[in-house]
């Protein structure tokens, strides 16, 4: 019987437990991953598929329509289907928003648990959208004594975020970046908002928003100054502008991407390092997250 998992499952989930499950998932045989992107103007359809031997097959279709919020509709929608690795049957249909929220923030949190200073106290979130809200929950679970600062292009959006999530509003982005221990970018920008000249030794940078070839959140200087890590080389280096653009122009080389999650033991830092993580959010992470969710609700 196909299982239907809705948003009510969230009450049984735990951010630290999820990151441990993501780490364990990378001890399994490497995932086969395939992404198909279709574009119409600023609208995107992402069809993401993953197959991990012994874990299952997942297909996730995501639509991103940036103009929707102005009309009172969600920007992101889609569906998540999980198939059996044994016979190919449909084993579960999971709520798209649930899987996406926990996969996206959990992906970044796993890297931060390895790359950010454990005593990080000041976390800056750039972008007051849905992902930013989930980052407060996720990072708050691992950095219990941290406070959050929000910067957003829209002052009204920043004020709402601060009110809803107990954050402080940053009026000047450069000042906020220089003061932060962890900087999380979760925007829809096509032009970099984070300048490498602002970064300080010991900081950790988490880049989440860019998912298209024409999108970047951090400038060339940030990439040159940082030790670069990704969740998966195959889903970040070829079609996401954050890395594809500087790689194509020779700003950085492939060897400057030091490790992905299949080399998790290489996720390490020295105190003076600036570390930078690109969250590509491949479907294999959705698959691992889906299995974690099923296990937590007792139907795996």
Secondary structure, DSSP 8 states (H G I E B T S, - for coil): --EEE-GGGGGG--HHHHHHHHHHHTTSS--EEEEEEEEETTEEEEEEEEEETTTEEEEEEEEEETTGGGGTS-SEEEEEEEE-TTT--EEEEE-HHHHHHHHHHHHHHHHHHHHS-TT--EEEEE--SHHHHHHHHHHHHH-TT-EEEEE-SSHHHHHHHHHHHT-EE-S-HHHHHHH-SEEEE----SS--B-GGG--TT-EEEE-S--STT--SB-HHHHHHSEEEES-HHHHTTT-HHHHHHHHTTSS-GGGEEE-GGGGGG----TT--EEEE----HHHHHHHHHHHHHHTT--
